[in-house]
C-alpha cells in the first residue's frame, strides 16, 4: 500500500560537499580529508549554492557537475543514488527528497554527511 503521499519509493541524484563538521572527512576526491577538514560549512554551502545556480541557469548539467564536484562516490554515476524508500537515508535528506516533485532541485540540505542539493528523478 502506498504512503499518505502516495509514494513508497523515490529516485534521486545529489551533489554532496563535505566540510569540517561532516561525520566522515574523506572522499574519493580527498582520501586524506585534508581539503574537507579545512572547509567550513559556510564555504561548502557557498560552493554548493554556486553549483545550484549553474544548474538552474542552464550553464551546467546536474550530472556533469555532480561528477566533477560531489564528494559522494555516486559522482561516478552523475550523482544518481538509485531508488530508495523511507528510513533508508538520513532523515533530513529523505524528507527533502519526498517533498520534491520529479524534476525539482532542492535548496541546500544539511545532514551528518555534509551539505547537499538533491534532484528528484522519479
Beta strands, then each sheet from edge to edge (+ up, - down):
strand 1: 9-17
strand 2: 80-85
strand 3: 109-111
strand 4: 114-120
sheet 1: 2+ 1- 4+ 3-
end
